Each structure stands twice: as C-alpha cells, then as structure tokens.
Amino acid sequence: MPATSPAHHQRRRRRTNRLLVTAAGLVAAGALAAAALPGSASADETKGAPAHSGRYQDVQLLSFNDLHGNLEPPAGSAGRVTELQHDGTTKTIDAGGVEYLATHLRQAREGNRYSVTAAGGDMVGASPLLSGLFHDEPTIEALNQLDLDVTAVGNHEFDEGAAELARLQHGGCHPTEGCYTDEEFGGADFPYLAANVLDDRTGKPVLDPYWVWKKNGVKVGFIGVTLEATPDIVSTEGVKGLSFKDEVETIDKYAKVLQRKGVKSIVALIHEGGFPASSAYNYDCDAPGAGDGISGPIAQIAENVSPQVDALVTGHTHNAYVCTVPDPAGKPRMVTSAASFGRLYTDTTLTYDRATGDIARTAVKSANHVVTRDVPKAPDMTALIDKWNTLAAPIGNRPIGYITGDVNRDGTESPLGDLIADAQLEYARKLDAETDLALMNPGGIRAPLTYAAKAGEGDGVVTYAEGFTVQPFANTVNLQDFTGAQLVQILKEQVSGANAAAPKILQISSGLTYTLDLTKTGADRVVTDSIRLNGSAIDPAATYRVAANSFLAGGGDGFPTLGQGGNDLVGEDDLTALEQYLTANSSADNPLAPPKADRITVVD
C-alpha cells in the first residue's frame, strides 16, 4: 500500500503553521446591535498594521453545514434557494457546487487576516455517487482544499460507524475496498469534534471535544456536538458501542474547560437545528411580530447553553437562518444555519476584545450568502471532481430507467415517495408474493429525479448515479409480519410519540390510502376509520406482510412498532429495488410518468 504523498504532508504542515492549532486529544442578515466599539478595527483596517493594533480585533467566522458530499451542483429543488425581494415577492436562485463554494469562500476571505472556517456537521453521509461510491473520501479531500478549519460531527458521520469516522479523520485506505487511487487516503486536515459522543468502553469522547484557533494572541475555542437523538435516526450498527449525551450539558462542561485554559471566546458547533418562519434565506429572523425567531430543538438549546458561549453554528434541519436568541443571562446571542448542500455560507463577524479575551457581543453581526454559480469555478475543485468522476463514470453513467418529467420529493406525500414505495413493494413480492404493502421514510429520499440531462445522458434518462443520489444509504429491503392493529399504530406514530411535534409522514405503496387530518392533534391526526388497503378496512386481528428498509425495520425515525415485526426476511439493498422497478416499468419509447401522489388525503 503506497505511503501518503509528500505533498500531502507539506499541505498539513502549512495548515498547522497557519492556524497555530491546539487540539484537545443564520436566513437573513442579523446584528446584535449597531453599537460602535472604541478603537475597533476590521481586518481590512489592520492590514499592514502591527499585530496588536487596537483593543478590538474583528474575527471573520465563515460557516456552512450539511454538505452531504454534494461536490457537484445539486439537482432540481435541492440546488436552489429562495430569496425574498424588497416588494415582498420571492425568486429562486440556482446555488451550490464546491467549485463555486470554494470561489465564494476564497473571495470572502480576501482582506480578512483573521478568518476561520467552521462547519456544523453532516459533511458526509447520504452523499451522491461521486462521493458515496468512494466512502466520502472525495468530500474530505474537497474540504481539505476548501481550507475548512474545524467541524462538528453530525448524525450522518456515523452512518458507517465510529471506526469509519476515525478513518475519515486520520486516513488510511478502506478496510475492505482498499485504496481507490495510487495514493493512500490521507484523512481530514481539520479536526472533527465529538464532545457528546462517548465510547461506552472508555467513557471518553470518540474524537476531540474541542479545538482552539489562535492568531497573534487572539484565541477562539470551538466545541462540537451532534444531536443527542442520533441513535434514533442512524442505523443500530452505526452507533453500536456509543453513547450520545445531552447537548447543553456537554457544551457547558467544555466551556468551563476552555475558560480554565484561558480561552474565553467560544463558539459551539451544534448539529441540531430549528425552523424559521420563512423558507427565504434572507428572511429577517429578528423582525418583530408573530413570525420572528426560530422554533424547534435549537431554540431550547440556545436558551440554555452557558452565556460563556458567544455564538452557535447549527445544522441538521437543512434550514437557513441568522437569528439572535437570548442566552440564560438574557444577553442576545447569534444562532446561524446555512441550509444544506453547499448552497449558502454564513459570514459572521466576532469582535474580539484583547483586554478581556472575550467576544464583545454588542458588535457581533452575521449574514447568509448564496453560493451562486455566476462566479468562476475553482480550478482545483474542477480537477478533483474530474478525477473522481473518471473513476465513477463506468458505474454511474449506466441508464437504469426513463421518466416523462421531474419526479419530485416535495410535499406531505411526494411523487418520488410513491415511486420508491411501489418499487419496494414490487421487489418484495419477488421474495414473497404475499407482501401487502411497503413503507418508505421521507428522510431516506435525498434528492429528486430530474428530467433534464445532467451529464450528457439525454433528457428523461435516469442513470445509476442519479438513483444512488436518491437512495444512498445501502439499506436492505426487509419484510415483516404485523397485525392490523400494529399497522394502524405504525401510521399513528407518524404524528405521535417522538414525531408529535415534527411529523414524519411515511411514503406508501399503491393500494394503501387514508386521511391525515391536520386540524386535530397527536395520533388522532391519522383518521383510523379512513385507513384502507385495496379498498378494504384494516382488520386489527389479521396479519399483514410489510416491506420497509432496514432502518425503518429497526424502529428508526421514531417508529418503535416497526421494530416489533415478526417472520423477518431480508432482501437486497433498496437501490437495487428502485433500479429493477425503473428498468422493468420504463423504456426510452415508454417512459414512466410521475405518480400522482394522491394516496393520502390531507385535511388542513
């Protein structure tokens, strides 16, 4: 196995020297206040000045989250953002792609001598084929070239388990597939932080809990955590031997550690998010009125994390926001998220007080910016994409089906959700002809199928790469027996229990219908008497054969009853089911039309 290249070692040494690293073994422009600080100076103003000119030093914090290996521009709606116009209307803008992200970040850093780049987790996992086929080594290489300084782990960093995450951090070729090129994979040049992820054997974090950025006496500490509920949304095998602790308690613990080490300026990188009142990236989150602020888990976290923490970079919900949320001392604090897939980045100014070593929060300001595609592509990113595309092309460019138009994943019930459920039902019936229905979790559908040609394959052609992007998890299709009463309970768990506040509406195969009444609350939102299978009411005592992916079949996504089925039969991966369905049910002369998405009747 070839050794790591000398160039790689040189790159690491350059970054280490530049950052002076010490390691430990939001959708609108927002500002806390417009108050001017005496003697404050931007990085532009200090350019060419002595290193310690003035009491205050502006530090540029660039951040993004939930890249999910999207090196190429994401397709369809996944590659657009909504922009609010001055007249109250909105328009969409094509966004994303690391060739453009690199250019935007490099332009943003120009003139800013004190600049650090951080991420809020889910850099990898659920990735398109270009990265996912190679266990996300291409994305780590891209992030190295983007000069990412630090990131928190997200739930998807555990899709392949802690050992694989450690390999992404430290390097080495894949344990079963080996090296993909003539050089050994070097790993991440930046630290992954996992303060609240503990190894059950040692009781210690599986990776560093914090990291400190230093320059000319300025010190900013970063603490990284993922959501405590990670075990509920990752396969059991992926989190085996790990414990996930409370986000607030963990951040507060390490904030005290950093304070004792003399680091008083602290940023928390939290892979947990919220829900703004608008989907527009430039919505004014702090505007007074009923729609201001953010809701969801991050709001409670932000309200409770120690006032010692000066800013929160968040993620997970794929929303965009730049909001101020009062800390426990009642002091406003910036909370940001840059959507997902590299479509946005956040530029936050942290004004560092050299006298106190802390951030002067009255001067913190932040804004999200679109990664537009009207800037020059970064040549090094183009070369990286070309290198990996050359390796992936023989597999990825193979046609697997044909469609008449875009098959979208948007909505309570989506056309793509129906298509995938139908594909799994058809596949399951090859294993067991008595299979009655199939269920698909919406979070497992990562991208739409788009009609327009993406890489010269022709309009309407679905390639293996596009299918992989839709379903990249390699979950198996599992068959289980449930009673009718259990089936009804499964449907009610979409809107109750762990899913009461944020419903997860399963995508259902043809023949299953019911009414979802959103004017009601809790489990009653699924109208029991409306549930029909092929026109007949569900018999509570009868046995039904149900197909679902292995993640759902293990009780994932807050569906404990799905983990209680019997007479298990495990098939091949869900992408195989989708491929076989498209191949069997479409051709160039007879392409498949998007399903109508009319199986669930929604009452608002």
C-alpha positions in Angstrom: 0.0 0.0 0.0 1.7 3.3 -1.1 2.6 5.8 1.6 0.9 9.2 1.9 2.4 11.6 -0.6 5.0 14.2 0.5 2.7 16.9 -0.9 0.0 15.8 1.5 2.4 16.1 4.5 3.5 19.5 3.3 -0.1 20.7 3.0 -0.7 19.6 6.5 2.3 21.4 7.9 1.3 24.6 6.1 -2.1 24.5 7.6 -0.8 23.7 11.0 1.6 26.6 10.9 -1.0 29.0 9.5 -3.6 28.1 12.2 -1.4 27.6 15.2 -3.6 24.8 16.2 -4.1 23.4 19.7 -6.2 20.3 19.8 -7.8 18.6 22.8 -6.9 14.5 22.5 -28.3 32.1 10.1 -31.6 33.1 6.7 -31.0 36.8 7.0 -28.6 39.5 7.8 -28.6 39.8 11.6 -26.8 42.0 14.1 -26.9 42.1 17.9 -26.5 45.8 17.9 -25.1 48.6 15.8 -23.1 50.0 18.7 -19.6 51.1 17.7 -16.7 50.0 19.8 -13.9 52.4 20.5 -10.7 51.5 18.8 -12.4 48.6 16.9 -10.9 47.8 13.6 -11.8 45.5 10.8 -9.2 43.1 9.3 -9.0 45.4 6.3 -8.1 48.3 8.6 -5.4 46.3 10.3 -3.8 45.1 7.1 -0.2 46.1 7.2 -0.6 47.3 10.8 1.2 45.9 13.9 -0.3 42.5 15.0 -1.7 44.0 18.2 -3.0 47.3 16.9 -6.0 48.4 18.9 -8.0 46.8 21.7 -10.6 45.2 19.4 -10.0 42.8 16.6 -12.7 41.6 14.2 -12.5 37.8 13.5 -14.3 36.5 10.4 -16.1 33.3 11.0 -17.2 31.6 7.8 -19.5 28.6 8.3 -21.7 26.1 6.5 -23.4 22.8 7.3 -25.0 19.6 5.9 -22.9 19.4 2.8 -23.7 15.7 2.5 -21.0 15.1 -0.1 -22.6 17.3 -2.7 -19.5 18.2 -4.7 -21.3 18.8 -7.9 -24.2 21.3 -8.1 -27.3 19.6 -6.6 -30.1 18.8 -9.0 -33.6 20.2 -9.0 -35.0 22.0 -6.0 -32.1 20.7 -3.9 -29.9 23.1 -5.8 -31.9 26.2 -5.4 -32.6 28.8 -2.7 -35.5 31.2 -2.2 -34.7 34.9 -2.0 -37.1 37.4 -0.5 -37.4 40.6 -2.7 -38.0 44.2 -1.5 -41.6 44.1 -2.7 -42.4 41.0 -0.7 -42.2 38.6 -3.6 -39.7 35.7 -3.8 -37.5 34.3 -6.5 -35.4 31.2 -6.7 -31.6 31.1 -7.4 -29.6 28.2 -8.5 -26.9 27.5 -5.9 -24.3 25.1 -4.7 -21.4 23.1 -6.0 -17.9 23.0 -4.4 -16.3 24.6 -7.5 -18.4 27.7 -6.7 -18.3 27.3 -2.9 -14.5 27.4 -3.0 -14.5 30.6 -5.0 -17.0 32.3 -2.8 -15.2 31.4 0.4 -11.8 32.5 -1.0 -13.3 35.8 -2.1 -14.9 36.3 1.3 -11.5 35.7 3.0 -9.7 38.3 0.9 -8.6 41.2 3.1 -9.5 39.4 6.3 -6.3 38.4 8.1 -8.2 36.9 11.0 -10.5 34.4 9.3 -11.6 30.9 10.4 -13.9 28.5 8.6 -16.1 26.0 10.6 -18.9 23.6 9.8 -21.9 22.3 11.7 -21.8 18.6 10.8 -23.1 16.1 8.1 -20.2 16.9 5.8 -20.5 13.3 4.6 -23.2 10.6 4.5 -26.3 10.4 2.3 -23.9 11.6 -0.4 -24.3 11.4 -4.2 -22.5 8.6 -6.0 -19.5 10.8 -6.8 -18.6 10.8 -3.1 -20.7 8.0 -1.7 -19.3 5.3 -4.0 -15.8 6.0 -2.5 -17.0 6.2 1.1 -16.8 10.0 1.0 -13.0 10.3 0.5 -13.6 12.8 -2.3 -15.5 15.1 0.1 -12.8 15.0 2.7 -10.3 15.9 0.0 -12.5 18.8 -1.1 -12.9 20.1 2.4 -9.2 20.0 2.8 -8.8 22.1 -0.3 -11.6 24.4 0.9 -9.4 25.1 4.0 -12.1 24.0 6.4 -10.6 24.5 9.9 -13.0 22.5 12.1 -16.3 20.8 12.1 -18.7 19.1 14.5 -19.8 15.6 13.7 -23.4 15.1 12.6 -25.6 12.1 12.7 -24.6 11.1 9.2 -20.9 10.9 10.1 -22.0 7.7 12.0 -23.8 6.0 9.1 -20.9 3.6 8.7 -19.9 3.5 12.3 -17.2 5.0 14.6 -14.3 3.1 13.0 -15.1 4.5 9.6 -15.4 8.0 11.0 -12.0 7.6 12.6 -10.6 6.6 9.2 -12.0 9.7 7.6 -10.3 11.7 10.4 -7.0 10.0 10.5 -6.6 8.5 7.0 -5.9 5.0 5.6 -7.5 3.0 2.8 -10.9 1.4 3.2 -10.7 -1.8 5.2 -12.5 -3.9 2.6 -12.3 -1.9 -0.7 -8.7 -0.8 -0.3 -7.2 2.2 -2.0 -9.1 3.9 -4.8 -6.0 5.6 -6.3 -2.3 5.1 -6.2 -2.0 7.1 -3.0 -3.3 6.1 0.4 -6.1 8.3 1.7 -4.7 10.9 4.0 -7.7 11.8 6.0 -9.0 15.2 7.1 -6.6 18.1 7.7 -9.2 19.6 10.0 -10.5 18.2 13.3 -13.8 16.5 13.7 -15.3 17.4 17.1 -17.5 15.0 19.0 -17.8 16.2 22.6 -21.0 14.4 23.4 -20.3 11.1 21.7 -18.7 8.7 24.2 -17.1 5.3 23.7 -19.0 3.0 26.0 -15.8 1.2 26.9 -13.7 4.2 27.9 -16.4 6.8 28.8 -14.4 9.3 26.7 -15.3 11.2 23.5 -14.5 9.2 20.4 -12.9 12.3 18.9 -11.6 15.6 20.3 -14.3 17.5 22.1 -12.9 21.0 21.4 -10.3 22.9 19.3 -8.8 26.3 19.7 -7.9 28.7 16.8 -5.1 31.1 17.6 -3.6 34.1 15.8 -1.4 36.9 17.2 -2.8 36.5 20.7 -6.4 36.1 19.6 -7.9 32.8 20.8 -11.3 31.3 19.8 -12.4 27.9 21.1 -14.8 25.6 19.3 -16.9 22.9 20.9 -18.6 20.3 18.6 -21.7 18.2 19.4 -24.3 16.3 17.5 -27.9 15.9 18.4 -28.5 13.6 21.4 -31.1 11.8 19.4 -28.6 10.5 16.9 -29.3 6.8 17.8 -33.0 7.3 16.8 -32.1 8.4 13.2 -29.0 6.3 12.5 -28.9 2.5 12.0 -28.2 0.5 15.1 -24.9 -0.8 13.7 -23.7 2.7 13.0 -23.9 3.8 16.7 -23.0 0.4 18.3 -20.9 0.9 21.4 -21.5 4.7 21.6 -23.5 6.9 23.9 -24.8 10.3 22.9 -25.1 12.9 25.7 -27.2 16.0 26.3 -26.0 18.8 24.1 -26.4 21.6 26.6 -24.7 19.8 29.5 -21.8 18.8 27.2 -21.3 22.3 25.8 -21.4 23.8 29.3 -18.9 21.3 30.6 -16.3 22.0 27.9 -17.0 25.8 28.0 -15.7 25.6 31.6 -12.7 23.6 30.5 -11.8 26.2 27.9 -12.3 29.0 30.4 -9.9 27.3 32.8 -7.4 27.1 29.9 -7.7 30.9 29.3 -10.0 30.7 26.3 -12.9 33.0 26.8 -14.2 33.4 23.3 -16.2 30.3 22.5 -18.3 29.1 19.5 -20.5 26.0 19.7 -20.8 23.9 16.6 -24.1 22.0 17.1 -25.6 19.5 14.7 -29.1 20.3 15.7 -31.4 22.9 14.2 -34.6 24.8 14.1 -37.4 26.0 11.9 -37.6 29.7 10.8 -40.9 31.4 9.9 -39.8 31.7 6.3 -38.1 29.5 3.7 -36.4 32.5 2.2 -32.7 32.5 3.0 -32.7 36.3 3.6 -35.8 36.5 5.8 -35.3 38.8 8.8 -35.4 36.4 11.6 -35.3 39.2 14.2 -38.0 41.3 12.8 -40.7 42.0 15.4 -44.0 40.2 15.0 -45.6 36.8 15.3 -43.3 35.2 12.8 -40.0 36.2 14.2 -37.3 33.9 15.7 -36.9 30.1 15.2 -38.7 27.1 16.7 -37.6 23.6 17.2 -34.9 21.9 19.3 -32.2 24.5 18.7 -34.3 27.3 20.2 -34.4 25.5 23.6 -30.7 24.6 23.3 -29.8 28.3 22.6 -31.8 29.5 25.5 -30.0 27.2 27.9 -26.4 26.9 26.8 -24.0 28.8 29.1 -23.5 32.5 28.5 -19.8 31.8 28.2 -20.6 30.6 24.7 -20.6 33.5 22.2 -22.2 32.1 19.1 -23.9 28.9 17.9 -23.3 27.4 14.4 -26.1 24.9 13.8 -27.4 22.5 11.2 -29.4 19.2 10.7 -32.8 20.7 9.7 -31.4 22.0 6.4 -33.0 25.4 7.0 -31.3 28.8 6.7 -31.5 31.4 9.5 -29.5 34.0 11.2 -31.2 34.8 14.5 -30.4 36.2 17.9 -31.7 34.2 20.8 -31.3 35.4 24.4 -28.8 33.3 26.5 -29.7 32.3 30.1 -28.4 35.8 31.2 -30.8 37.5 28.9 -28.0 38.6 26.6 -28.7 38.2 22.8 -26.6 35.6 21.1 -26.2 34.7 17.4 -27.6 31.4 16.1 -26.9 30.5 12.5 -27.6 27.8 9.9 -26.6 27.8 6.2 -29.3 25.5 4.7 -27.6 22.5 3.2 -25.7 21.0 0.2 -23.3 24.0 0.0 -26.0 26.4 -1.3 -25.2 29.0 1.3 -22.4 30.1 3.6 -22.6 32.3 6.7 -20.2 35.2 7.3 -20.2 36.2 10.9 -18.0 38.9 12.5 -16.9 38.2 16.0 -15.3 41.3 17.6 -12.6 40.1 20.0 -11.7 42.2 23.0 -7.9 41.8 23.6 -8.3 43.3 27.1 -10.8 40.6 28.3 -10.1 37.8 25.8 -13.8 37.6 25.1 -16.2 38.5 22.3 -17.8 41.9 22.5 -21.3 40.6 21.7 -22.8 44.1 21.1 -20.8 44.1 17.9 -21.5 40.5 16.6 -23.1 40.6 13.1 -23.9 37.9 10.7 -25.5 37.1 7.3 -26.1 34.2 5.0 -24.8 34.5 1.4 -25.8 32.5 -1.7 -23.2 30.2 -3.3 -24.2 31.5 -6.8 -23.0 29.8 -9.9 -22.1 33.1 -11.7 -18.6 33.2 -10.4 -15.5 31.4 -11.9 -15.2 27.7 -10.9 -12.2 27.0 -8.7 -9.8 25.0 -10.9 -8.6 22.8 -8.1 -12.1 21.7 -7.4 -12.8 21.0 -11.0 -9.7 18.9 -11.2 -10.8 17.0 -8.1 -14.3 16.3 -9.4 -12.9 15.2 -12.8 -10.5 12.8 -11.1 -13.3 11.1 -9.1 -15.8 11.3 -12.0 -13.4 9.4 -14.2 -13.4 6.5 -11.6 -17.1 6.7 -11.1 -18.3 7.0 -14.7 -18.3 3.3 -15.7 -20.8 2.7 -12.9 -22.6 6.0 -12.6 -23.4 6.7 -16.2 -25.3 3.4 -16.8 -29.0 4.1 -17.6 -31.5 2.4 -15.3 -34.8 4.0 -16.4 -36.7 6.7 -18.2 -39.1 9.4 -17.0 -41.5 11.9 -18.6 -40.8 14.7 -16.2 -39.3 15.6 -12.9 -40.2 13.2 -10.1 -40.1 15.5 -7.0 -39.8 14.6 -3.3 -41.6 17.7 -2.0 -44.9 17.6 -0.1 -46.5 15.5 2.6 -46.8 12.7 0.1 -44.5 13.1 -2.9 -44.4 11.5 -6.3 -40.9 10.2 -5.7 -42.0 8.8 -2.3 -44.8 6.9 -4.0 -42.5 5.6 -6.7 -40.0 4.3 -4.2 -42.7 2.6 -2.1 -44.1 1.0 -5.2 -40.6 -0.2 -6.2 -40.1 -1.8 -2.8 -43.5 -3.5 -2.9 -42.8 -4.9 -6.4 -39.3 -6.1 -5.3 -40.7 -7.6 -2.1 -43.3 -9.6 -3.9 -40.5 -11.3 -5.8 -39.3 -12.5 -2.4 -42.7 -13.2 -1.0 -45.8 -13.0 -3.2 -48.0 -12.4 -0.1 -46.4 -9.0 0.6 -49.3 -6.5 1.1 -47.6 -3.0 1.2 -44.4 -1.0 1.5 -43.5 2.0 3.6 -40.7 4.5 3.0 -39.3 7.1 5.3 -39.2 10.6 3.7 -35.8 11.3 5.2 -34.3 8.5 3.2 -35.1 10.2 -0.1 -32.2 12.5 -0.6 -32.9 14.2 -4.0 -35.5 14.4 -6.8 -35.2 12.6 -10.1 -34.9 15.3 -12.7 -35.9 15.1 -16.4 -33.2 17.4 -17.7 -30.0 15.7 -18.7 -27.3 16.2 -16.1 -24.2 14.8 -17.8 -25.0 14.2 -21.4 -27.1 11.1 -20.9 -30.1 12.7 -22.5 -33.4 14.2 -21.2 -35.5 11.8 -19.2 -32.8 9.3 -18.7 -32.3 8.1 -15.1 -28.7 7.0 -14.5 -27.4 4.7 -11.8 -25.6 7.8 -10.3 -29.0 9.7 -10.1 -30.6 6.7 -8.4 -27.7 6.5 -6.0 -28.2 10.1 -5.1 -31.8 9.5 -4.3 -31.1 6.4 -2.1 -27.5 6.4 -1.0 -27.8 4.5 2.3 -27.5 0.9 1.1 -30.4 -0.1 3.4 -31.8 -3.6 2.7 -35.4 -4.2 1.9 -36.8 -6.1 4.8 -40.2 -8.0 5.0 -42.0 -8.3 8.3 -45.4 -9.5 9.6 -47.6 -7.2 11.6 -51.1 -7.4 12.9 -53.7 -4.9 11.6 -53.6 -3.2 15.0 -49.9 -2.8 14.7 -50.2 -1.4 11.2 -52.6 1.2 12.4 -50.3 2.0 15.3 -47.4 2.5 12.9 -49.3 5.0 10.9 -50.3 6.9 14.1 -46.6 7.0 15.1 -46.1 9.4 12.2 -47.8 12.1 14.2 -47.4 11.0 17.8 -44.7 10.0 20.3 -41.2 11.1 19.0 -42.9 12.5 15.9 -45.7 14.5 17.6 -44.0 17.9 17.2 -42.5 17.3 13.8 -44.5 14.6 11.9 -42.7 12.1 9.7 -45.2 11.1 7.1 -44.3 7.7 5.6 -44.5 7.3 1.8 -46.9 4.5 1.0 -47.3 2.0 -1.8 -50.2 1.8 -4.2 -53.4 0.4 -2.6 -52.9 1.9 0.8 -55.0 5.0 1.5 -56.0 7.1 4.5 -56.9 10.6 5.6 -54.5 12.8 7.5 -56.5 15.5 9.4 -54.1 18.2 10.5 -56.8 20.1 12.3 -56.6 17.5 15.0 -53.8 16.8 17.4 -51.5 13.8 18.2 -52.3 10.4 17.0 -55.9 11.4 16.1 -54.5 13.2 13.0 -54.4 9.8 11.3 -58.1 9.0 10.9 -58.4 5.3 11.8 -61.7 4.6 10.0 -60.2 6.0 6.8 -57.4 3.5 6.5 -57.9 1.2 3.6 -55.8 -1.4 1.8 -57.1 -2.1 -1.7 -60.4 -0.6 -0.7 -60.9 -2.8 2.4 -60.7 -1.6 6.1 -57.8 -2.9 8.1 -58.7 -5.9 10.2 -57.0 -5.5 13.6 -56.6 -9.2 14.1 -55.3 -10.1 10.6 -51.7 -10.4 9.6 -50.2 -8.1 7.0 -46.8 -8.5 5.3 -45.0 -5.2 5.1 -41.8 -4.2 3.2 -39.6 -1.4 4.6 -36.0 -0.5 4.5 -33.7 -1.9 7.3 -33.5 1.5 9.0 -37.3 1.6 9.5 -37.5 -2.1 10.2 -35.2 -1.5 13.2 -37.6 1.1 14.6 -35.8 4.1 13.3 -37.2 7.6 12.8 -39.5 7.3 15.8 -41.4 4.2 14.7 -40.9 1.7 17.5 -43.7 -0.6 16.4 -41.8 -1.2 13.1 -39.1 -2.8 15.2 -41.5 -5.3 16.6 -42.4 -7.2 13.4 -42.0 -11.0 13.0 -41.1 -13.6 10.3 -38.3 -11.4 9.0 -36.9 -11.8 5.5 -34.0 -9.6 4.4 -33.6 -8.8 0.7 -31.0 -6.8 -1.3 -30.4 -3.0 -0.9 -33.2 -0.5 -1.6 -31.3 1.0 -4.6 -31.5 -2.4 -6.3 -35.2 -2.4 -5.8 -35.5 1.1 -7.4 -33.2 0.1 -10.3 -35.2 -3.1 -11.0 -38.5 -1.2 -10.9 -37.4 1.5 -13.2 -35.9 -1.0 -15.7 -39.0 -3.1 -15.7 -41.5 -0.3 -15.9 -39.9 2.2 -18.3 -38.1 2.4 -21.6 -36.9 5.1 -24.0 -40.0 4.6 -26.0 -42.3 4.3 -23.0 -41.0 6.4 -20.1 -42.5 6.4 -16.7 -44.8 9.3 -15.6 -44.5 10.6 -12.1 -47.1 9.2 -9.7 -50.0 11.5 -8.8 -49.3 11.4 -5.0 -53.0 11.0 -4.2 -52.9 8.2 -1.7 -53.0 10.4 1.4 -55.9 12.8 1.8 -54.7 15.8 3.8 -57.2 18.0 5.7 -55.6 21.3 6.7 
